[in-house]
Amino acid sequence: MSNSLQTIELRAAAGDAAPGFLSATVLPSRGMLLLQAKVRLVSGETFDLLTTPEQPAFGSEEDFAGNVSFSLGGAILLPYANRITGRPIANRQIETQVLGQTVRLPMNWGGKAEGAEQYAMHGLMLDVPFEITRQTESAVTGLLHAGDFDGRWLSQTDVTVTYELSGEGLRLTVEAANVGAEPLPMGIGWHPWFNLPSGDRAQAILKVPARARTAVNDYDEVLPTGEVLPLEGAYNFSEGRALGDLYLDDCFVDLVGGAAEVIDPAGGLGLCISANAPPVKAFQVYAPPDKGFVVVEPQFNWADPFNPVWKDADTGMAVLRPGERIAYDARVEVFAT
């Protein structure tokens, strides 16, 4: 990792509970990215809960618009989570309509197949530096006067991010305030890559508090068709079921609660990922069968929330009037299985 990147280490209060959180590493210069969180397993071993390479490729060609931030650890996604499609224009941008106004967003993701659509992904603060306003051994708060995100978004935004760590869990709070004179569309999400201690993804159990998922055209572009499907068969994780060999890159909606679970019976570890629902209205889950991780993303908005395919559906984007603010609150707790 570049030595120019400031890291802040949080430590939980001393204790011998197992499993339990030990420490967390935050990168203020990368949108308050949670780079790593370490937990103590029942066996007494220390385990890296989040996928993070020793040398993240920050500043590389693949890091266009901060992409590396959402490929590891736990990135904060704001002012939109997930995908936004639009018309490709010059300088790796798309042009699209948001609340009736034209915006230009970085075209930083898309399908890998030849001719696949490219689009904007996961917000505008992935590599933006925050000012640290409060820091203790177990908590940190950062502030960003984002304005209009360098002309890419509507109105003016201030963002406050706080992490609080204890042995029992990790809490992330994000507050967005409209400090401008126009309506502010706001979607907030979090993108943690959870490692499985056993590495055996097939036996891992996923539970999502949802009644439906949004259909996608394929798992390359992963773009919504506008259809909302009831959870049936292998995709019904409402009561918890093993992942098996099912490929997931799905947006689960129509939530009936705010807590998802990932349980690794072979590794003896369970995770409860909870968020304030509403305004969180979706859990995006990414879990390839050949990998030993599960990504669970609580987020305000559905994928591509301004796409006309949704017609009159509520796709989860909040709209803040001048002077209004909204909070996102997510927690991760660990338990023995």
N, C-alpha and C positions, 0 to 999 in steps of 0.2 A: 504494500500500500504506500502511496506517496506520503512522504514525511510532511508535506504541506497541509495535509488534511488534519484538522483538529479532531481529536477524539475525547469524549467525556465518558468516564467509567463510573457507573453507578454500582453500589454494593448494598445488598440486603443486610438487615441486622443479623448479627451472629445468631446461629441456632443450629440444631442438629436434626431438624425435621427432614424426612426423606419420603417422597421426593419434595424438592423445594427449590426456589430460585436463589441463585448465589450472586450473579452480577449481570450487568447489561452494558453494552457499548453503543453510544450515540454519536453520529457524525453531524454536527450543526451545519457544516458547509455543504452538505448534500440533502437539504430539505428536511433536516432532523431525522435522517434515516436511522433506524435501529439496525446496527450492523451485526450484533450478536447478543444472545442471551444464554447464559450458562445455568444449568440446573444440576442439582445433586439427585442421582437416581437412588432407588431403594437399596441397591447394592453398595452405595457409598461412592460410586464413580461420579466424576464430573462429566457432563455431557453438553455438547454444543447443540442447543435446541434449534438454531436456524442455520440454513445452508449459507456458507460464506467461504469463498476461496481465500487462500492466504494472500494472494495479490489481485484484488479486484481490478478490472481493466478500466478504472476511472481515467478519463481524458483520451481514451483510444477512439478510433473511428467508430466502433460499435456503441460508443457512449453518446452518440448524437442525441441532443435534447435530454440527456441524463438517463438514457435507457439502462445503463448498468445498475442503477439504483434499484430498479424493480426486478432485477434478475437474481437478487440475493437478499439476505437479511429480512427487513421489513420496511418497505418504503411507504411514505404517506402520499396519498393520491389526492390532488386538489388543484383546480376547482372542478375537476371531473375525474371520476374513476372509469376504468374500462375504456372502450373504444368510442371514437367519434369519426364518422365518415364524411367525406366531402369531395369537392372537385380538385384534383391535383393541379397545382400551379407551380411557378418557378421557385427555386431555392428550397426544395424539399418541404413544401408546405401544402396544406389543403385549404380550400375556401368553403365555408359552410354558413348556414343560417342558425343563429341562436337568438331566441326571443325576437325574431323579425329583423335582426341586424346581422350584417356580414362580419364574420371573424376569420382570421387566418391563423391556423394552428400548425405546429411542426408535424410533418408527416414522418413519424418516427417508428412506425411498426406496420405490419401487414402480413399477408400470406406469403409462403415461401415458394409456392408453385409458380411456374412461368405465367405471367399475365395476371397474377393474383392482385386483388385490391390492396392498396396501401392506405394508411389512415393515421389519425392522431391517437395516442395511447397514454393513459394514466396521468394526465394533468400537466401542470406548467411549473412545478417547483421541485422537480426531482434532483436538480443540482444547484438549487438556489441557497445561498448562505443565510442563516438566521443569526440574530443577535441574542446572546444568552443574557437573560434578565434575572434569573434566580438559579442557584445551584447549591445542593446539599449533598451529603454522602449518598443518599438514596433517591434523589429527585432532581430534575432539571426542567427549566422552562425557557423556551426560545420565542422570539418575536420577529415577525417579518412584515414590513410595510410593503406589500406586494404591488400596490397601486393597480394598474390595469394589466399587469404581467407583460410589460414592455409592449403595450398596444395590442395584445392578443385577446383580451377578455373585456367584458362589460363592467362599467362602474369602477369602483376602487375598493380594494380588499386589504384588511389587516388580518394576519393569521397568528394565533398563539398556540404553541404546542407544549404539552407537559407530559413527561414520563415520571411515574412513581413506582418504585420497586420495593417489594417486601418479600419475605420468604414464601408467603402464600401465593403471590402473583405479581403480574406486571400490569399497570394501568396506563393507557394512552388517552389523553384528552386533547382534542383539537377544536379550537374556537375560531370561526370565521366571522368577521364583522364587515358590513357594508358601510364604508366611510365616504362613499361617493354620493352623487346626486341622482343616479339612475338605478332601476332594479338590477339586482345582482343574482344571476343563476349560480347555484352552488351545489356541487356534488363532492362528497368527501369519502375516502376509503383508505384501507390499510392492506398491505400486501405481504404478509409474513409467510416465509417458506419453512414449514415445520419438518425437521428431520425425525425419522422414526428410529428409536434406539436399536431395534432389531434389524432394520434395513429391509424387512419383509413386508412390502406394501400390500401383497395379496390378502394377508390375514388382518390387516388394519381395518378397524371399524370406523365408519363415518356416520355421524348423525347431524342432520340439518333441519332446523325448525321451519320447514316450508311445505306448501301444498302444491307447488307448481315449479316448472322451469321454462325458460324461454328457448324455443327451437332455434337452431343455427343452420346455416347453409351447408357447412362442413367444418371439420376440425383443423383446416388450414387457415382460411380467412376468419373463421369463427364470428360470422356476422349474423345478427338476428333476422329472422324471416318475418317477424310480426306475430307469429303464432305462440300462444302460451299453452303448454302441455301439462295436464295433471300428472302427478308423480305416480308411475306405475312400474311394476316389475323391478328390474335391476336398478332403476333410477329412484326408487322410493326409499330415501334415507331418513324419512321422518321418525322412524322408531330405532334407527341404527342398523347397519348391515355391513358385512365385510366388503371391501372394494373388489376383491377378486382380480380379474384381468380387465375390468371395465375402464376404458379411457374416459377421463372427465376433463372438460374445459367448459363448464356449464354455469349459467346464472340461475340460481334458485330464488324464487320470488313467492309472493303471497305468504309472507312470513306469519307464523303463529307464535312467535317468541323471538328472543334475541340471543340465544345461546346454541352454538354448534359444538360438537365434540369430535375429537380424533383420538381413538384408543388403539394402542399397540399392545395387545395381550402378550405377545412373545417378548416384548421389551419391558413389560411391567409398568408402562407409563400411559397415562391418559391426560388429555388436554381439554379444557373447557374454554372456548373462545366466545365471549359474550360482548354484545354491543347494544346501545340504546335504540331499540326498534319500536316505533319510528323515532327519529328520521331515517335510520338504517332500514332499507327496504329490499335488500338483496344480499345474498352470499354467493360470490363467485368462487367456484372450487376448481382447482387445476391439479390433476393427479395422473400423470402418465404411468402405465402399468410397469414400465421397466426402471422406475426410479424409486428411491427410498425416502421420498418426501411427499407431503400433502400441503398444498397452498390453500388456505381458507381466508377469503377476503370479505369482511363485512363492509358494505358500502351503501351510500344513499341511493345511488342511481343504477338502473338497469344498463345493459350494454347499448351503446349508440342511442342515448336517450332522446335526441332531437330528430331521429330518423322518421320520415313520414309513415313508415310501415306500422308504427305504433298507433296511428290515428289518434283517438282520444284517450288512450290509456295513460294512467299516472305512472311515469317512468322514474319517479323518485327524485328528480332534481328539485331542490328547494329554490325559491325565489325570494330574496331578501329585499325589503324596501329600504330606502336610505335610513341609516341609523339602527337597523335591525342586526342581530347576530344569531348564530346557530352553533350548537356544540355537538361534537362527535365524541363518544365515550366508548372505548373498547378495553377489554380486560382478558388476560390469559392466566388461567390457574392450572396447576398440575395436580394429579392425583395418582395413587397407586392402583394397579389393576390386578 
